[in-house]
Amino acid sequence: MKAIVQDKFGSPDDVLELKEIDKPVVNEDEVLVRVHAASIHIGDSYGMRGVPYVMRPVFSLSRAKNRVPGTDIAGTVEAVGKSVTQLGAGDEVFGWCKGAFAEYVSVSEDALALKPANLTFEQAAAVGVSAFTALQALRDQGKVQPGHKVLITGASGGVGTFAAQIAKALGAEVTGVCSTRNVDMVRSIGADHVIDYTQEDFTKSAQRYDLILDNVGNHSLSDTRAALTPNGTLLANGAPVSGWIGGLNHFATAFVLSLFVRQQGRPFVSMPNKEDLATLKELVEAGKVTPVIDRTYPLSQTPEAMAHVGEGHAQGKTIVTV
């Protein structure tokens, strides 16, 4: 089968190659999926480039187990192991895996669900790491309640577009922060208020928020906390990543402060799980969440797709079609 393979760290054109590799073998509790679409999240770009450098041993261990990058998929079941009971050949599914940028993947049935009928394969593939991150940040870490005022920076990005919609579904009053070209899109997905950061700095406004989900990290933690209510919470979910520890220092500072500052939530790592995949499916089927697709690329152009995501200006999700 055809797949994108990475054997070293570097830029997309230098390290991502389209190759013929063996089709995966299906174990007893696994499902063989013919991939129709996969999505890219910013973590894929970091792993490809090996930044921050201190994380390279972790990235290397992961790549040693699977040279094919990518985690978020949608496709059709081709075969199932003898212990699989919930899915069968021909089912249209979406979920997460290892090695998404390929024609086929073999994955546990617990990592898949039936594709929502109201989504295309491309849209369904977008419901992956970014959506899990948004859901778990708002519901579990931020404990958003009806009537809460929630501000989301990077509201036009992969996590941000899901976060704006999920916050609305939880009953919050949502303010999205984005650039001028994305204002209309962020408003169209349900944000009650939109701040164009090229014209206004939310940290200098008199408005206060119960929760800030910061997917960008361009302001200091203290300046961002100043925009919170006395009992508000800041979740630091993003920062520029580069060099040896670039980005990690921001999260480390956030963690330390969370031990002493009431308004500072602890950094977290989202974990895909079957229950939350079901929750996201329900939100999608109810029309409360619709994935935003920026661009689609064929499998052979995955390096170009990865470069686009790495630039940090994608509007919603970038999709690879197989």
C-alpha positions as CSV (number, residue, x, y, z in Angstrom):
1,M,0.0,0.0,0.0
2,K,1.0,3.6,-0.3
3,A,1.9,5.6,2.8
4,I,3.8,8.7,3.9
5,V,6.9,7.6,5.7
6,Q,9.3,9.6,8.0
7,D,12.7,8.3,9.0
8,K,14.4,11.5,10.3
9,F,13.6,15.0,11.7
10,G,13.3,18.0,9.4
11,S,11.2,20.0,7.1
12,P,8.2,18.4,5.3
13,D,9.9,18.2,1.8
14,D,13.1,16.7,3.4
15,V,11.6,14.0,5.6
16,L,8.2,13.0,4.3
17,E,8.2,10.4,1.5
18,L,5.4,8.6,-0.3
19,K,6.4,4.9,-0.3
20,E,5.0,1.4,-0.9
21,I,5.0,-0.4,2.4
22,D,3.3,-3.6,3.7
23,K,-0.4,-3.5,4.3
24,P,-1.1,-3.8,8.1
25,V,-2.0,-7.2,9.6
26,V,-5.3,-7.3,11.6
27,N,-5.1,-8.8,15.1
28,E,-8.0,-10.5,16.8
29,D,-9.3,-7.3,18.4
30,E,-8.5,-4.9,15.5
31,V,-10.2,-3.5,12.5
32,L,-8.7,-2.9,9.1
33,V,-9.8,0.4,7.7
34,R,-9.5,1.7,4.2
35,V,-8.6,5.3,4.9
36,H,-10.6,7.9,2.9
37,A,-9.3,11.0,4.8
38,A,-7.0,12.0,7.6
39,S,-6.5,15.3,9.3
40,I,-3.3,17.1,10.5
41,H,-2.9,18.8,13.9
42,I,-0.1,21.0,15.0
43,G,1.4,18.1,17.1
44,D,2.1,16.2,13.8
45,S,4.2,19.2,12.7
46,Y,6.2,19.3,15.9
47,G,6.8,15.6,15.8
48,M,8.0,15.8,12.2
49,R,10.4,18.6,12.9
50,G,11.4,17.2,16.3
51,V,10.8,20.4,18.3
52,P,11.3,21.3,21.0
53,Y,14.6,19.3,20.7
54,V,14.3,18.0,24.3
55,M,11.4,15.9,23.1
56,R,13.3,14.1,20.3
57,P,13.8,10.9,22.3
58,V,10.1,10.6,22.8
59,F,9.4,11.4,19.1
60,S,12.0,8.9,18.1
61,L,10.5,6.1,20.3
62,S,7.1,6.7,18.7
63,R,8.5,6.7,15.2
64,A,10.5,3.5,15.9
65,K,7.1,1.8,16.4
66,N,5.4,3.3,13.4
67,R,7.2,5.3,10.7
68,V,3.9,6.5,9.3
69,P,2.7,9.7,11.0
70,G,-0.9,10.9,11.5
71,T,-3.6,10.0,14.1
72,D,-7.1,11.2,12.9
73,I,-8.9,9.2,10.3
74,A,-12.2,8.4,8.6
75,G,-12.8,5.5,6.3
76,T,-14.5,2.2,5.5
77,V,-14.0,-1.1,7.4
78,E,-12.5,-3.7,5.1
79,A,-12.0,-6.6,7.6
80,V,-12.3,-7.3,11.3
81,G,-10.5,-9.6,13.7
82,K,-12.4,-12.5,15.1
83,S,-12.9,-10.9,18.5
84,V,-14.5,-7.7,17.0
85,T,-18.2,-7.5,17.8
86,Q,-19.2,-3.9,17.2
87,L,-18.1,-3.2,13.6
88,G,-18.3,-5.1,10.4
89,A,-17.0,-4.9,6.8
90,G,-18.5,-2.0,4.9
91,D,-19.1,0.2,8.0
92,E,-18.1,3.9,7.6
93,V,-16.1,4.9,10.6
94,F,-14.0,7.7,12.2
95,G,-11.7,7.9,15.1
96,W,-8.0,7.8,15.9
97,C,-5.0,5.5,15.2
98,K,-1.3,5.3,14.5
99,G,-0.2,5.8,10.9
100,A,-3.1,7.7,9.5
101,F,-1.3,9.0,6.4
102,A,-1.7,5.7,4.5
103,E,-4.2,3.8,2.4
104,Y,-4.9,1.3,5.3
105,V,-4.6,1.3,9.0
106,S,-5.2,-1.5,11.6
107,V,-6.7,-0.2,14.8
108,S,-8.6,-1.3,17.9
109,E,-12.4,-1.2,17.5
110,D,-12.5,0.9,20.7
111,A,-10.8,3.7,18.8
112,L,-13.5,3.9,16.2
113,A,-17.2,4.9,16.0
114,L,-19.7,4.9,13.1
115,K,-19.3,8.0,11.1
116,P,-22.0,10.6,11.6
117,A,-24.3,10.5,8.5
118,N,-24.3,14.3,8.3
119,L,-20.5,14.5,7.8
120,T,-18.4,13.8,4.8
121,F,-15.3,11.6,5.3
122,E,-13.2,14.8,5.2
123,Q,-15.2,16.4,8.0
124,A,-15.3,13.3,10.1
125,A,-11.5,12.9,9.9
126,A,-11.2,16.4,11.3
127,V,-12.9,15.3,14.5
128,G,-9.8,14.0,16.2
129,V,-7.1,15.3,18.5
130,S,-8.3,18.9,18.1
131,A,-11.8,18.1,19.1
132,F,-10.8,15.9,22.0
133,T,-8.6,18.8,23.3
134,A,-11.4,21.3,23.1
135,L,-13.9,19.1,24.8
136,Q,-11.7,18.0,27.6
137,A,-10.3,21.6,28.2
138,L,-13.7,23.2,28.4
139,R,-15.8,20.5,30.1
140,D,-13.2,18.7,32.4
141,Q,-10.5,21.3,33.1
142,G,-12.5,24.5,32.8
143,K,-15.8,23.1,34.1
144,V,-17.8,25.5,31.8
145,Q,-21.3,26.0,33.0
146,P,-24.3,27.8,31.4
147,G,-23.9,31.5,31.5
148,H,-20.1,31.5,31.9
149,K,-18.2,34.0,29.8
150,V,-15.5,32.1,27.9
151,L,-12.7,33.7,25.8
152,I,-10.8,31.5,23.2
153,T,-7.6,32.7,21.6
154,G,-6.7,31.2,18.3
155,A,-10.5,30.7,17.7
156,S,-10.0,30.2,14.0
157,G,-7.6,27.3,14.4
158,G,-8.0,23.6,14.7
159,V,-8.7,23.5,18.5
160,G,-10.3,27.0,18.5
161,T,-13.0,26.2,16.0
162,F,-14.1,23.2,18.0
163,A,-13.8,25.0,21.3
164,A,-16.0,27.9,20.2
165,Q,-18.8,25.5,19.2
166,I,-18.4,23.2,22.2
167,A,-18.4,26.2,24.6
168,K,-21.7,27.3,23.0
169,A,-23.1,23.8,23.4
170,L,-22.3,24.0,27.1
171,G,-24.2,27.2,27.4
172,A,-21.4,29.7,27.6
173,E,-21.2,33.2,26.2
174,V,-18.3,32.9,23.8
175,T,-15.7,35.5,22.7
176,G,-13.3,34.4,20.0
177,V,-9.9,36.1,19.3
178,C,-8.6,35.8,15.7
179,S,-7.1,37.8,12.9
180,T,-9.1,40.1,10.6
181,R,-9.5,37.6,7.8
182,N,-11.1,35.1,10.2
183,V,-13.6,37.3,12.0
184,D,-16.6,36.4,9.9
185,M,-15.9,32.7,10.0
186,V,-15.5,32.7,13.8
187,R,-18.8,34.6,14.1
188,S,-20.4,32.1,11.7
189,I,-19.6,29.1,14.0
190,G,-21.5,30.7,16.9
191,A,-19.1,33.1,18.8
192,D,-21.2,35.8,20.5
193,H,-18.3,38.3,20.2
194,V,-15.2,38.3,18.1
195,I,-12.0,40.3,18.8
196,D,-9.7,41.1,16.0
197,Y,-6.3,41.0,17.7
198,T,-4.8,43.3,15.1
199,Q,-7.1,46.0,16.3
200,E,-7.7,45.2,20.0
201,D,-5.8,43.6,22.8
202,F,-8.2,41.6,25.0
203,T,-5.8,41.9,28.0
204,K,-6.3,45.7,28.0
205,S,-10.1,45.6,27.9
206,A,-12.4,46.1,30.9
207,Q,-14.2,42.8,30.1
208,R,-13.6,39.9,32.4
209,Y,-14.0,36.2,31.7
210,D,-14.8,33.1,33.7
211,L,-12.5,31.0,31.5
212,I,-9.8,31.8,29.0
213,L,-8.6,29.0,26.8
214,D,-5.3,30.3,25.4
215,N,-4.3,28.4,22.3
216,V,-1.7,30.9,21.2
217,G,0.4,32.0,24.2
218,N,1.5,35.4,22.8
219,H,0.8,37.2,26.0
220,S,2.4,36.7,29.4
221,L,0.4,34.5,31.8
222,S,0.0,37.4,34.2
223,D,-1.4,39.7,31.5
224,T,-3.8,37.1,30.4
225,R,-5.0,36.3,34.0
226,A,-5.7,40.0,34.3
227,A,-8.7,39.5,32.0
228,L,-10.2,36.9,34.3
229,T,-12.9,37.3,36.9
230,P,-11.6,36.8,40.5
231,N,-12.7,33.2,40.4
232,G,-11.9,32.7,36.7
233,T,-9.5,30.1,35.2
234,L,-6.8,30.4,32.6
235,L,-5.9,27.2,30.6
236,A,-2.6,27.6,28.7
237,N,-3.0,25.3,25.7
238,G,-0.6,26.8,23.2
239,A,2.7,28.7,22.8
240,P,5.3,29.2,20.1
241,V,7.4,26.0,19.9
242,S,11.0,26.0,18.7
243,G,14.6,25.2,19.7
244,W,15.5,23.1,22.7
245,I,12.6,24.0,25.1
246,G,10.7,26.7,23.3
247,G,7.0,26.3,24.3
248,L,7.7,23.9,27.1
249,N,8.9,26.8,29.3
250,H,5.5,28.4,28.9
251,F,3.7,25.3,30.1
252,A,6.2,24.7,32.9
253,T,5.7,28.2,34.2
254,A,1.9,27.6,33.9
255,F,2.2,24.4,35.9
256,V,4.3,26.0,38.7
257,L,1.9,28.9,38.9
258,S,-1.1,26.6,39.1
259,L,0.3,25.4,42.5
260,F,0.1,28.9,43.9
261,V,-2.3,31.0,41.8
262,R,-6.0,30.2,42.0
263,Q,-6.7,31.5,38.5
264,Q,-4.1,29.5,36.8
265,G,-5.3,26.1,35.6
266,R,-2.7,23.3,35.2
267,P,-1.5,22.4,31.7
268,F,-3.0,19.1,30.5
269,V,-2.7,16.6,27.8
270,S,-5.9,15.5,26.0
271,M,-6.4,11.7,25.7
272,P,-8.7,10.2,23.1
273,N,-11.2,7.8,24.5
274,K,-14.3,5.9,23.3
275,E,-16.7,7.8,25.6
276,D,-15.6,11.3,24.4
277,L,-15.6,10.1,20.8
278,A,-19.3,9.2,21.4
279,T,-19.9,12.6,23.0
280,L,-18.4,14.4,20.0
281,K,-20.5,12.3,17.6
282,E,-23.6,13.3,19.5
283,L,-22.7,17.0,19.3
284,V,-22.1,16.6,15.5
285,E,-25.3,14.7,14.9
286,A,-27.3,17.3,16.9
287,G,-25.9,20.1,14.6
288,K,-24.1,21.7,17.6
289,V,-20.6,21.1,16.2
290,T,-19.5,21.2,12.5
291,P,-15.9,20.7,11.6
292,V,-14.3,23.7,9.7
293,I,-12.2,22.6,6.8
294,D,-9.5,24.9,5.6
295,R,-7.8,22.9,2.7
296,T,-7.6,19.4,1.4
297,Y,-4.6,17.7,-0.2
298,P,-4.1,14.3,-1.8
299,L,-1.9,11.8,0.0
300,S,1.0,12.5,-2.4
301,Q,0.9,16.2,-1.3
302,T,1.1,15.5,2.5
303,P,4.4,17.5,2.7
304,E,2.7,20.6,1.4
305,A,-0.2,20.0,3.8
306,M,2.1,19.6,6.7
307,A,4.0,22.8,5.7
308,H,0.7,24.7,5.6
309,V,-0.3,23.6,9.1
310,G,3.2,24.4,10.4
311,E,2.9,28.0,9.3
312,G,0.2,28.4,12.0
313,H,-2.4,30.2,9.9
314,A,-4.8,27.3,8.9
315,Q,-8.5,28.2,9.2
316,G,-9.9,25.2,11.0
317,K,-8.5,21.8,9.9
318,T,-6.3,20.7,7.0
319,I,-7.2,17.4,5.5
320,V,-5.3,14.7,3.6
321,T,-7.5,12.6,1.2
322,V,-6.5,9.1,0.4
